[in-house]
């Protein structure tokens, strides 16, 4: 199996969860960890993942993806392995959502001695998913680049850059791809440290396809714009807008198909036939988160 599709699938996982009975949305508290991935944050806000965002194990991840997104077991296990690479500990068996609420204050704390050395080390060690260019990357659809500061919280200005290309009430592959390409161009133009490797491309494709996986039509590769905007802006499943968990189980094949469609739509070359990428898909190169 190729790692490229796995990265993509991992990116999609983050973006496609759902609130069922017993999983009401609760805002994160002052001691809860959240990261740059809106889907992982949403899964935690609904209690599919631990609400504190800490010590997320394989079994917890697989169950959360099955209950929240109807992912099959093998796909859930692959997604966990992709997230696990963010934990720098040898032989780690868990990961933690990237950012503690105190992280933006670390530099001030260091200068003003507001926190002890041990407290600062504990907080910094927890910022696993937020490590730049591991899973988090430049040109996010809804987050600022790390170069400009806060790369983990929702940024309305950045999100507006993306959705200006969502030109209809139902989003298709072309609209989603246009928003992705536009964010890359903007990041490359204004971020002197812009970095976007082939691995990051695979994660990015998964993230762009994620709204379809979570809220849309897998066969038509379309999704209701209102549902997607609600999800990004609230990190909450749009159940109050009429959305419900899909009945069909999601597999890696579904994700590979969707990311292929999105990838082809990012091409700026026009031909009489669809432009198909000739790049070898490496399922271990990136992910859905």
C-alpha positions as CSV (number, residue, x, y, z in Angstrom):
1,X,0.0,0.0,0.0
2,X,1.4,3.4,-0.9
3,X,1.9,6.0,1.8
4,X,0.7,9.0,-0.2
5,X,-2.9,8.0,-0.1
6,X,-2.5,7.3,3.6
7,X,-1.4,10.8,4.2
8,X,-4.3,12.1,2.3
9,X,-6.6,9.8,4.2
10,X,-5.1,11.0,7.4
11,X,-5.9,14.6,6.4
12,X,-9.5,13.8,5.6
13,X,-10.0,12.1,9.0
14,X,-9.5,15.4,10.6
15,X,-12.1,17.0,8.6
16,X,-15.0,14.6,8.7
17,X,-16.6,13.8,12.2
18,X,-20.1,13.8,13.5
19,X,-22.2,14.3,16.6
20,X,-24.4,11.3,17.6
21,X,-26.4,10.5,20.7
22,X,-24.3,11.0,23.8
23,X,-21.8,13.2,22.0
24,X,-23.1,16.7,22.6
25,X,-20.7,19.6,21.7
26,X,-18.9,21.2,24.6
27,X,-16.5,24.1,24.2
28,X,-12.9,23.4,25.2
29,X,-12.0,24.6,28.7
30,X,-8.9,26.4,29.9
31,X,-6.9,23.2,30.5
32,X,-8.0,21.4,27.3
33,X,-5.5,21.0,24.4
34,X,-6.5,21.8,20.8
35,X,-4.5,22.0,17.6
36,X,-4.5,23.2,14.0
37,X,-6.7,20.5,12.7
38,X,-10.4,21.5,12.9
39,X,-11.6,17.9,12.6
40,X,-9.6,16.6,15.5
41,X,-10.7,19.6,17.5
42,X,-14.3,18.8,16.6
43,X,-14.0,15.2,17.5
44,X,-12.6,16.3,20.9
45,X,-15.3,19.0,21.4
46,X,-18.0,16.3,20.9
47,X,-16.2,13.8,23.2
48,X,-15.4,11.2,20.5
49,X,-11.7,11.9,21.4
50,X,-10.8,12.8,25.0
51,X,-12.2,16.3,25.7
52,X,-8.9,17.3,27.2
53,X,-7.1,16.4,24.0
54,X,-4.5,14.3,25.8
55,X,-3.0,10.8,25.6
56,X,-5.0,9.7,22.6
57,X,-4.4,5.9,22.1
58,X,-4.9,3.6,19.1
59,X,-8.2,2.1,20.5
60,X,-9.5,5.6,21.3
61,X,-8.7,6.8,17.8
62,X,-10.2,3.9,16.0
63,X,-13.4,4.0,18.0
64,X,-13.7,7.8,17.6
65,X,-13.3,7.6,13.8
66,X,-15.8,4.7,13.6
67,X,-18.4,6.4,15.8
68,X,-17.8,10.0,14.5
69,X,-17.1,9.4,10.8
70,X,-18.0,5.7,10.2
71,X,-14.4,4.9,9.2
72,X,-13.7,1.2,9.0
73,X,-11.2,-0.3,11.4
74,X,-8.2,-0.6,9.1
75,X,-8.6,3.0,8.0
76,X,-8.8,4.1,11.6
77,X,-5.7,2.2,12.5
78,X,-3.8,3.9,9.6
79,X,-5.0,7.3,10.7
80,X,-3.7,6.7,14.2
81,X,-0.3,5.7,12.8
82,X,-0.1,8.9,10.9
83,X,-0.9,11.0,14.0
84,X,1.6,9.0,16.1
85,X,4.6,10.4,14.1
86,X,4.0,13.7,15.8
87,X,4.9,12.2,19.2
88,X,8.7,12.5,19.5
89,X,8.9,9.9,22.3
90,X,10.5,6.6,21.2
91,X,8.0,3.7,20.9
92,X,5.1,6.1,21.7
93,X,1.6,4.6,22.0
94,X,-0.4,7.9,22.1
95,X,-0.5,11.4,20.7
96,X,-1.8,14.7,22.1
97,X,-3.6,17.5,20.3
98,X,-1.1,20.1,19.5
99,X,-1.7,23.3,21.5
100,X,-2.2,24.0,25.2
101,X,-4.0,27.4,25.8
102,X,-0.8,28.6,27.6
103,X,1.5,28.0,24.6
104,X,1.2,31.6,23.1
105,X,2.3,32.9,26.5
106,X,5.5,30.7,26.7
107,X,7.9,33.4,25.6
108,X,6.3,36.0,27.9
109,X,6.4,33.5,30.7
110,X,10.1,32.8,30.1
111,X,10.8,36.5,30.2
112,X,8.7,37.2,33.2
113,X,9.1,33.9,35.1
114,X,5.4,33.4,35.3
115,X,5.9,29.6,35.0
116,X,8.4,27.3,36.4
117,X,10.9,25.5,34.0
118,X,9.0,22.3,34.6
119,X,5.7,23.8,33.7
120,X,7.0,25.3,30.5
121,X,8.7,22.0,29.5
122,X,5.4,20.1,30.1
123,X,3.4,22.5,28.0
124,X,6.0,22.6,25.2
125,X,6.3,18.8,25.1
126,X,2.5,18.5,24.7
127,X,2.5,20.5,21.4
128,X,2.9,17.4,19.3
129,X,0.6,17.9,16.4
130,X,1.5,21.6,16.1
131,X,5.1,21.0,15.2
132,X,5.6,22.9,11.9
133,X,6.1,20.8,8.8
134,X,5.3,17.5,10.5
135,X,1.5,17.4,10.2
136,X,0.9,21.1,10.5
137,X,2.0,23.0,7.3
138,X,1.9,26.3,5.4
139,X,-1.0,27.3,3.2
140,X,-3.8,26.0,5.5
141,X,-7.4,26.6,4.5
142,X,-8.2,28.2,7.8
143,X,-5.0,28.9,9.7
144,X,-2.1,31.3,9.3
145,X,1.4,30.2,8.5
146,X,3.7,29.6,11.4
147,X,6.0,32.4,10.1
148,X,3.3,34.9,11.0
149,X,2.7,33.6,14.5
150,X,-0.4,31.7,15.5
151,X,-0.7,28.7,13.3
152,X,-3.2,26.7,15.3
153,X,-6.3,28.8,15.9
154,X,-9.0,29.5,13.4
155,X,-8.2,32.6,11.4
156,X,-11.2,34.3,9.8
157,X,-9.1,36.4,7.4
158,X,-7.4,33.3,6.1
159,X,-10.6,31.3,5.8
160,X,-12.2,34.2,3.8
161,X,-9.3,33.9,1.4
162,X,-10.2,30.2,0.8
163,X,-14.0,30.5,0.6
164,X,-14.0,33.4,-1.9
165,X,-13.4,30.6,-4.4
166,X,-16.4,28.6,-3.2
167,X,-18.8,30.2,-5.7
168,X,-21.9,28.2,-5.3
169,X,-24.2,26.7,-2.6
170,X,-22.8,23.2,-3.4
171,X,-19.1,22.8,-3.4
172,X,-17.5,20.6,-6.1
173,X,-13.9,19.5,-6.6
174,X,-13.0,22.5,-8.7
175,X,-14.1,25.0,-6.0
176,X,-12.3,23.2,-3.3
177,X,-9.2,22.9,-5.4
178,X,-9.3,26.5,-6.4
179,X,-9.3,27.6,-2.7
180,X,-6.4,25.3,-2.0
181,X,-4.3,26.6,-4.9
182,X,-5.1,30.2,-4.0
183,X,-3.9,29.7,-0.4
184,X,-0.6,28.2,-1.7
185,X,0.0,31.1,-4.0
186,X,-0.7,33.6,-1.2
187,X,1.5,31.8,1.2
188,X,4.3,31.5,-1.3
189,X,4.1,35.2,-2.2
190,X,4.1,36.6,1.3
191,X,5.8,34.0,3.6
192,X,9.6,34.1,3.1
193,X,9.9,30.8,4.8
194,X,7.2,29.1,2.7
195,X,7.6,25.4,2.7
196,X,5.4,22.9,0.9
197,X,6.9,19.5,0.2
198,X,5.4,16.5,-1.7
199,X,4.5,15.1,1.7
200,X,2.6,18.2,2.7
201,X,0.8,18.1,-0.6
202,X,-0.6,14.7,0.3
203,X,-1.8,15.9,3.7
204,X,-3.3,19.0,2.0
205,X,-5.3,17.0,-0.5
206,X,-6.7,14.9,2.3
207,X,-7.7,18.0,4.2
208,X,-9.4,19.5,1.2
209,X,-11.3,16.4,0.5
210,X,-12.3,16.0,4.2
211,X,-15.5,18.1,4.1
212,X,-16.8,15.8,1.4
213,X,-15.9,12.7,3.4
214,X,-17.6,14.1,6.5
215,X,-20.6,15.9,5.1
216,X,-20.9,15.3,1.4
217,X,-21.6,12.9,-1.4
218,X,-18.8,10.5,-1.9
219,X,-19.8,9.5,-5.4
220,X,-20.5,13.0,-6.8
221,X,-17.6,14.5,-4.8
222,X,-19.8,17.5,-3.7
223,X,-20.8,19.0,-0.3
224,X,-23.1,21.6,0.9
225,X,-21.2,24.9,1.5
226,X,-23.3,25.9,4.5
227,X,-22.3,22.7,6.4
228,X,-18.6,23.2,5.6
229,X,-18.6,26.8,6.7
230,X,-20.4,25.9,10.0
231,X,-17.9,23.2,10.7
232,X,-14.8,25.4,10.1
233,X,-16.2,28.4,12.0
234,X,-17.4,26.4,15.1
235,X,-15.4,23.2,15.1
236,X,-18.7,21.5,15.6
237,X,-20.7,19.0,13.7
238,X,-23.6,20.7,11.8
239,X,-26.4,18.5,13.3
240,X,-28.6,21.5,14.0
241,X,-28.4,22.3,10.2
242,X,-29.8,18.8,9.4
243,X,-26.6,16.9,9.0
244,X,-26.4,13.3,10.2
245,X,-23.7,10.6,10.1
246,X,-23.6,8.7,6.8
247,X,-24.8,5.1,6.7
248,X,-22.1,3.8,4.4
249,X,-18.7,2.8,5.9
250,X,-15.7,4.9,4.7
251,X,-12.6,3.1,3.5
252,X,-9.2,4.1,2.2
253,X,-10.5,3.4,-1.3
254,X,-13.1,6.2,-0.9
255,X,-10.5,8.6,0.3
256,X,-8.0,7.7,-2.5
257,X,-10.7,8.3,-5.1
258,X,-11.7,11.7,-3.7
259,X,-8.2,12.9,-3.2
260,X,-7.4,11.9,-6.8
261,X,-10.4,13.9,-8.0
262,X,-9.2,16.9,-6.0
263,X,-5.6,16.5,-7.1
264,X,-6.6,16.5,-10.8
265,X,-8.8,19.6,-10.2
266,X,-5.7,21.5,-8.9
267,X,-4.1,21.3,-12.3
268,X,-4.1,24.7,-14.2
269,X,-3.6,22.9,-17.6
270,X,-6.7,22.7,-19.8
271,X,-7.2,19.7,-22.0
272,X,-10.1,17.9,-23.7
273,X,-9.6,15.1,-21.2
274,X,-9.1,15.3,-17.4
275,X,-5.5,15.9,-16.4
276,X,-4.4,12.9,-14.3
277,X,-1.4,13.2,-12.1
278,X,1.4,10.8,-13.0
279,X,3.0,11.1,-9.6
280,X,3.3,7.8,-7.7
281,X,0.9,7.9,-4.7
282,X,2.8,7.0,-1.5
283,X,0.3,6.1,1.3
284,X,2.9,6.5,4.0
285,X,4.0,10.0,3.1
286,X,1.3,12.0,4.8
287,X,-2.1,12.0,6.3
288,X,-5.7,12.9,6.9
289,X,-5.2,14.8,10.2
